[in-house]
Amino acid sequence: MKFGVVVFPGSNCDRDMQDALANDLGQEVTMLWHKDRDLSAFTTEDCIVLPGGFSYGDYLRCGAIARFSPMMQSVIDFANAGGKVLGVCNGFQILCESHLLPGALLRNNNQQFICRNVYLRPDGFVRDLLPSEDANGPIAYKIPIAHGEGRFHADEQTLNQLEANDQVIFRYCDDAGQITAAANPNGAARNIAGISNEARNVFGMMPHPERACSSLLGNTDGRAIIESLLMAKQLVG
């Protein structure tokens, strides 16, 4: 598997993602400039990553301008052909603006930028790929967040459909793995931290797993999360 990391003006987590994929997970990584269009070096066995940051300065809405970049037109075609796409933080916002994922990311309910560690619990089909329980009960994964517009929102029909199709892949929880209102850092609907499309080849999440991949940082929970999403191709179809 090969990875392409898209670089938009305002991206600030693209090199974090490159470092995690190349140095911590030992993957081949190519950086992709937003004005380019060529994805001919990638097959549907590969993955395109939309990193975190402030693409185009977050003008208009987060991800709204990036959605129209030349590279994103190719990424949309790539995803529709079955290629894997992962969007993290601002990348998640771009995926929703591109209609590759449903819903929207709204301003945090406390109206403040949040930067801290949170805990996630695997849900949906990811429970078959990533341990969610052991003999002691639910397993919580510690992953950093850093966003001002991370509150996932969708209408009730869409939320019900996401849950019925096992498309909710991560929820905010406490350190004991309990999904509670107090563990929800931004007011996201139903504690949703990440979702997939129905075909299970496009993934979006607000927390930053690439910031929890190195043992030097004392936390490798993010490595397990990224590896689990790579395995998800086994469940497509």
Backbone hydrogen bonds in HBPLUS format (Angstrom, degrees):
<---DONOR---> <-ACCEPTOR-->    atom                        ^
c    i                          cat <-CA-CA->   ^        H-A-AA   ^      H-
h    n   atom  resd res      DA  || num        DHA   H-A  angle D-A-AA Bond
n    s   type  num  typ     dist DA aas  dist angle  dist       angle   num
A0047-CYS N   A0002-LYS O   2.98 MM  45  6.38 162.2  2.01 163.8 169.7     1
A0003-PHE N   A0028-GLU O   2.89 MM  25  6.11 153.7  1.96 153.9 162.7     2
A0030-THR N   A0003-PHE O   2.83 MM  27  6.22 150.2  1.92 149.1 158.9     3
A0004-GLY N   A0047-CYS O   2.98 MM  43  6.47 148.8  2.08 148.8 156.8     4
A0049-VAL N   A0004-GLY O   2.70 MM  45  6.03 166.3  1.72 163.9 167.1     5
A0005-VAL N   A0030-THR O   2.87 MM  25  6.29 154.9  1.93 153.1 161.6     6
A0032-LEU N   A0005-VAL O   2.80 MM  27  5.70 167.7  1.82 142.8 142.0     7
A0006-VAL N   A0049-VAL O   3.01 MM  43  6.28 164.5  2.03 172.7 175.7     8
A0007-VAL N   A0032-LEU O   2.69 MM  25  5.86 158.5  1.74 164.4 163.0     9
A0034-HIS N   A0007-VAL O   3.12 MM  27  5.74 138.3  2.30 164.5 152.2    10
A0011-SER N   A0008-PHE O   2.98 MM   3  5.26 167.1  2.00 129.4 129.5    11
A0056-TYR N   A0009-PRO O   2.62 MM  47  5.45 156.2  1.68 171.3 173.2    12
A0054-PHE N   A0010-GLY O   2.84 MM  44  4.73 173.2  1.85 128.5 128.6    13
A0012-ASN N   A0052-GLY O   3.34 MM  40  6.42 157.3  2.39 126.9 133.5    14
A0013-CYS N   A0052-GLY O   3.25 MM  39  5.03 136.1  2.45 141.8 129.5    15
A0017-MET N   A0013-CYS O   3.00 MM   4  6.22 157.6  2.05 147.0 152.5    16
A0018-GLN N   A0014-ASP O   2.96 MM   4  6.21 158.4  2.01 142.4 148.8    17
A0019-ASP N   A0015-ARG O   2.90 MM   4  5.98 164.2  1.92 145.4 149.5    18
A0020-ALA N   A0016-ASP O   2.97 MM   4  6.18 161.7  2.01 148.7 153.7    19
A0021-LEU N   A0017-MET O   2.94 MM   4  6.09 169.5  1.95 156.1 158.9    20
A0022-ALA N   A0018-GLN O   2.87 MM   4  5.89 168.0  1.89 153.4 157.6    21
A0023-ASN N   A0019-ASP O   2.81 MM   4  5.39 151.3  1.89 137.9 147.4    22
A0024-ASP N   A0020-ALA O   3.11 MM   4  4.89 133.5  2.34 111.1 124.4    23
A0025-LEU N   A0020-ALA O   2.99 MM   5  6.36 132.2  2.22 151.7 165.8    24
A0027-GLN N   A0021-LEU O   2.84 MM   6  5.45 169.3  1.85 143.4 144.1    25
A0036-ASP N   A0033-TRP O   3.02 MM   3  5.60 158.9  2.07 118.7 125.3    26
A0071-MET N   A0034-HIS O   3.03 MM  37  5.05 160.3  2.07 152.7 147.7    27
A0042-PHE N   A0039-LEU O   3.00 MM   3  5.56 165.0  2.02 119.3 123.5    28
A0046-ASP N   A0043-THR O   2.91 MM   3  5.48 165.0  1.94 119.1 123.7    29
A0084-LYS N   A0046-ASP O   3.38 MM  38  6.33 151.5  2.47 164.9 158.5    30
A0048-ILE N   A0084-LYS O   2.89 MM  36  6.35 156.2  1.95 152.0 154.2    31
A0086-LEU N   A0048-ILE O   2.90 MM  38  6.36 156.0  1.96 153.8 161.7    32
A0050-LEU N   A0086-LEU O   2.80 MM  36  6.21 159.8  1.84 154.1 160.6    33
A0088-VAL N   A0050-LEU O   3.00 MM  38  6.34 164.2  2.03 174.2 175.5    34
A0057-GLY N   A0054-PHE O   2.76 MM   3  5.04 133.2  1.97 151.2 141.0    35
A0058-ASP N   A0055-SER O   3.00 MM   3  5.71 168.2  2.02 121.2 125.1    36
A0059-TYR N   A0056-TYR O   3.36 MM   3  6.34 171.1  2.37 123.0 124.7    37
A0061-ARG N   A0059-TYR O   2.85 MM   2  5.53 122.0  2.19 113.3  96.6    38
A0064-ALA N   A0061-ARG O   3.04 MM   3  5.19 163.0  2.07 121.2 126.0    39
A0067-ARG N   A0063-GLY O   3.17 MM   4  6.14 142.3  2.32 140.4 147.8    40
A0068-PHE N   A0065-ILE O   2.97 MM   3  5.67 154.0  2.04 118.6 125.2    41
A0069-SER N   A0066-ALA O   3.01 MM   3  5.22 170.3  2.02 115.0 117.8    42
A0072-MET N   A0069-SER O   3.09 MM   3  5.32 120.1  2.46 102.1 116.7    43
A0073-GLN N   A0069-SER O   3.34 MM   4  6.76 143.2  2.49 150.4 159.9    44
A0073-GLN N   A0070-PRO O   3.17 MM   3  5.42 131.0  2.42 101.1 113.4    45
A0074-SER N   A0071-MET O   3.02 MM   3  5.20 120.3  2.39 100.0 114.5    46
A0075-VAL N   A0071-MET O   2.87 MM   4  6.22 149.8  1.96 147.5 157.6    47
A0076-ILE N   A0072-MET O   2.86 MM   4  6.00 157.4  1.91 147.8 152.4    48
A0077-ASP N   A0073-GLN O   3.24 MM   4  6.47 159.2  2.28 138.6 143.7    49
A0078-PHE N   A0074-SER O   2.83 MM   4  6.04 155.7  1.89 146.5 154.2    50
A0079-ALA N   A0075-VAL O   2.85 MM   4  6.08 160.4  1.89 152.4 156.4    51
A0080-ASN N   A0076-ILE O   2.94 MM   4  6.14 162.4  1.98 150.3 155.4    52
A0081-ALA N   A0077-ASP O   3.00 MM   4  6.18 130.3  2.25 140.0 152.6    53
A0081-ALA N   A0078-PHE O   3.23 MM   3  5.19 135.0  2.44  93.2 105.5    54
A0083-GLY N   A0078-PHE O   2.92 MM   5  5.32 153.0  1.99 155.0 146.3    55
A0082-GLY N   A0079-ALA O   2.92 MM   3  5.13 158.3  1.97 107.5 114.4    56
A0085-VAL N   A0201-ASN O   2.93 MM 116  6.44 150.9  2.01 153.9 162.7    57
A0203-PHE N   A0085-VAL O   2.83 MM 118  6.25 162.2  1.86 162.3 168.4    58
A0087-GLY N   A0203-PHE O   2.81 MM 116  6.18 160.1  1.84 157.0 163.9    59
A0205-MET N   A0087-GLY O   3.01 MM 118  6.50 151.3  2.09 159.9 169.0    60
A0091-GLY N   A0088-VAL O   2.87 MM   3  4.60 154.7  1.93 124.9 116.5    61
A0089-CYS N   A0205-MET O   2.79 MM 116  6.07 162.8  1.82 146.5 151.3    62
A0092-PHE N   A0089-CYS O   2.92 MM   3  5.10 127.2  2.21 102.6 116.4    63
A0093-GLN N   A0089-CYS O   3.11 MM   4  6.56 156.0  2.17 151.3 157.8    64
A0094-ILE N   A0090-ASN O   2.92 MM   4  6.23 151.9  2.00 146.3 153.9    65
A0095-LEU N   A0091-GLY O   3.01 MM   4  6.24 152.4  2.09 141.7 148.8    66
A0096-CYS N   A0092-PHE O   3.05 MM   4  6.39 152.3  2.13 150.5 157.4    67
A0097-GLU N   A0093-GLN O   2.95 MM   4  6.22 159.1  1.99 149.0 155.2    68
A0098-SER N   A0094-ILE O   2.86 MM   4  6.02 139.7  2.03 143.7 155.0    69
A0100-LEU N   A0095-LEU O   3.01 MM   5  5.30 145.3  2.13 162.8 163.9    70
A0101-LEU N   A0095-LEU O   3.29 MM   6  5.67 141.8  2.44 126.2 121.5    71
A0099-HIS N   A0096-CYS O   3.10 MM   3  4.99 156.6  2.16 100.9 108.1    72
A0104-ALA N   A0153-HIS O   2.91 MM  49  5.33 146.7  2.02 150.7 160.0    73
A0153-HIS N   A0104-ALA O   2.82 MM  49  5.33 151.6  1.90 161.4 165.9    74
A0106-LEU N   A0151-ARG O   2.84 MM  45  4.89 173.0  1.85 134.0 133.4    75
A0151-ARG N   A0106-LEU O   3.03 MM  45  4.89 156.3  2.08 151.3 144.8    76
A0108-ASN N   A0148-GLY O   2.94 MM  40  5.77 166.1  1.96 147.4 144.4    77
A0111-GLN N   A0108-ASN O   2.82 MM   3  5.17 161.7  1.86 116.9 122.5    78
A0109-ASN N   A0186-ASN O   3.00 MM  77  5.47 164.2  2.03 124.0 129.2    79
A0114-ILE N   A0147-HIS O   2.92 MM  33  5.56 169.7  1.93 143.9 145.0    80
A0147-HIS N   A0114-ILE O   2.97 MM  33  5.56 142.4  2.11 150.3 157.1    81
A0116-ARG N   A0145-ILE O   3.13 MM  29  5.61 137.0  2.32 134.6 146.9    82
A0145-ILE N   A0116-ARG O   2.81 MM  29  5.61 155.3  1.87 154.7 160.6    83
A0118-VAL N   A0143-ILE O   2.89 MM  25  5.56 164.5  1.91 142.9 146.7    84
A0143-ILE N   A0118-VAL O   2.92 MM  25  5.56 154.4  1.99 147.9 156.2    85
A0173-CYS N   A0119-TYR O   2.92 MM  54  5.37 163.1  1.94 135.3 136.7    86
A0120-LEU N   A0141-TYR O   2.83 MM  21  5.04 149.1  1.92 134.3 144.4    87
A0141-TYR N   A0120-LEU O   2.84 MM  21  5.04 163.5  1.87 144.4 149.9    88
A0121-ARG N   A0171-ARG O   2.88 MM  50  5.40 150.7  1.96 151.2 160.8    89
A0171-ARG N   A0121-ARG O   3.09 MM  50  5.40 152.2  2.17 140.9 149.4    90
A0123-ASP N   A0169-ILE O   2.85 MM  46  4.56 152.9  1.92 121.2 119.0    91
A0127-ARG N   A0124-GLY O   3.23 MM   3  5.98 161.7  2.26 116.8 121.5    92
A0125-PHE N   A0166-ASP O   3.37 MM  41  5.59 156.1  2.43 138.6 132.0    93
A0128-ASP N   A0125-PHE O   3.07 MM   3  5.70 157.2  2.12 113.8 120.2    94
A0129-LEU N   A0126-VAL O   2.88 MM   3  5.00 153.7  1.94 106.3 115.1    95
A0130-LEU N   A0126-VAL O   2.87 MM   4  5.94 144.7  2.00 162.5 171.6    96
A0139-ILE N   A0132-SER O   2.80 MM   7  5.00 157.6  1.85 125.2 124.6    97
A0134-ASP N   A0137-GLY O   2.88 MM   3  5.30 156.0  1.94 143.1 148.7    98
A0137-GLY N   A0134-ASP O   2.99 MM   3  5.30 163.7  2.02 113.5 118.9    99
A0208-HIS N   A0144-PRO O   2.80 MM  64  5.55 167.9  1.82 165.2 169.3   100
A0189-ALA N   A0152-PHE O   2.94 MM  37  5.83 177.0  1.94 156.4 155.5   101
A0159-LEU N   A0155-ASP O   2.95 MM   4  6.25 163.3  1.98 158.9 164.2   102
A0160-ASN N   A0156-GLU O   2.89 MM   4  6.03 162.1  1.92 150.3 155.1   103
A0161-GLN N   A0157-GLN O   2.97 MM   4  6.16 150.7  2.06 141.8 150.2   104
A0162-LEU N   A0158-THR O   2.86 MM   4  6.11 157.8  1.91 152.3 158.0   105
A0163-GLU N   A0159-LEU O   3.07 MM   4  6.32 160.7  2.11 148.7 153.3   106
A0164-ALA N   A0160-ASN O   2.89 MM   4  6.06 157.5  1.94 145.5 152.5   107
A0165-ASN N   A0161-GLN O   2.96 MM   4  6.06 147.8  2.06 147.9 155.3   108
A0167-GLN N   A0162-LEU O   2.80 MM   5  4.89 161.9  1.83 161.2 157.7   109
A0166-ASP N   A0163-GLU O   3.18 MM   3  5.09 164.4  2.21 104.4 108.1   110
A0196-SER N   A0167-GLN O   2.82 MM  29  5.03 136.3  2.01 138.7 150.7   111
A0169-ILE N   A0194-GLY O   2.93 MM  25  5.46 144.8  2.06 125.1 134.2   112
A0170-PHE N   A0194-GLY O   3.36 MM  24  4.89 157.8  2.41 125.2 120.7   113
A0193-ALA N   A0170-PHE O   2.85 MM  23  5.20 169.2  1.86 135.2 135.8   114
A0194-GLY N   A0170-PHE O   3.24 MM  24  4.89 137.1  2.43 138.3 127.7   115
A0172-TYR N   A0191-ASN O   2.76 MM  19  5.21 150.6  1.84 145.1 154.0   116
A0174-ASP N   A0178-GLN O   2.90 MM   4  5.40 148.6  2.00 136.2 144.6   117
A0177-GLY N   A0174-ASP O   2.90 MM   3  5.30 164.9  1.92 119.2 122.2   118
A0183-ALA N   A0180-THR O   3.19 MM   3  5.32 140.1  2.36  98.7 109.4   119
A0184-ASN N   A0181-ALA O   3.15 MM   3  5.31 160.5  2.19 107.0 113.0   120
A0191-ASN N   A0188-ALA O   3.13 MM   3  5.18 146.9  2.25 134.0 125.0   121
A0192-ILE N   A0189-ALA O   3.02 MM   3  5.94 160.6  2.06 129.0 133.0   122
A0206-MET N   A0193-ALA O   3.08 MM  13  5.91 155.9  2.14 164.3 171.7   123
A0195-ILE N   A0204-GLY O   2.90 MM   9  5.55 144.2  2.03 151.5 163.0   124
A0204-GLY N   A0195-ILE O   2.94 MM   9  5.55 166.5  1.96 163.8 165.4   125
A0197-ASN N   A0202-VAL O   2.97 MM   5  5.47 139.0  2.14 145.8 152.9   126
A0200-ARG N   A0197-ASN O   3.10 MM   3  5.30 153.8  2.17 105.3 113.5   127
A0211-ARG N   A0208-HIS O   3.21 MM   3  5.68 158.3  2.26 112.0 118.1   128
A0212-ALA N   A0209-PRO O   3.00 MM   3  5.36 159.5  2.04 117.2 119.5   129
A0222-GLY N   A0212-ALA O   2.72 MM  10  4.54 128.0  1.98 135.4 141.3   130
A0217-LEU N   A0214-SER O   3.03 MM   3  5.52 152.9  2.10 110.1 117.8   131
A0218-GLY N   A0215-SER O   2.98 MM   3  4.99 155.9  2.04 101.9 109.7   132
A0223-ARG N   A0220-THR O   3.12 MM   3  5.37 132.5  2.35 102.7 114.6   133
A0225-ILE N   A0221-ASP O   3.27 MM   4  6.63 150.5  2.36 143.3 151.3   134
A0226-ILE N   A0222-GLY O   2.97 MM   4  6.25 167.6  1.99 157.1 158.7   135
A0227-GLU N   A0223-ARG O   2.98 MM   4  6.13 166.4  2.00 152.1 156.4   136
A0228-SER N   A0224-ALA O   3.01 MM   4  6.09 147.3  2.12 139.1 147.6   137
A0229-LEU N   A0225-ILE O   3.16 MM   4  6.47 152.3  2.24 149.4 155.7   138
A0230-LEU N   A0226-ILE O   3.10 MM   4  6.41 143.3  2.24 145.8 156.2   139
A0231-MET N   A0227-GLU O   3.21 MM   4  6.48 144.1  2.34 141.2 149.8   140
A0232-ALA N   A0229-LEU O   3.21 MM   3  5.02 146.1  2.33  92.7 102.7   141
A0234-GLN N   A0231-MET O   2.96 MM   3  5.98 169.3  1.98 132.7 135.2   142
A0235-LEU N   A0232-ALA O   2.87 MM   3  5.51 158.2  1.91 118.9 125.6   143
A0236-VAL N   A0233-LYS O   3.28 MM   3  5.18 151.7  2.36  97.4 105.5   144
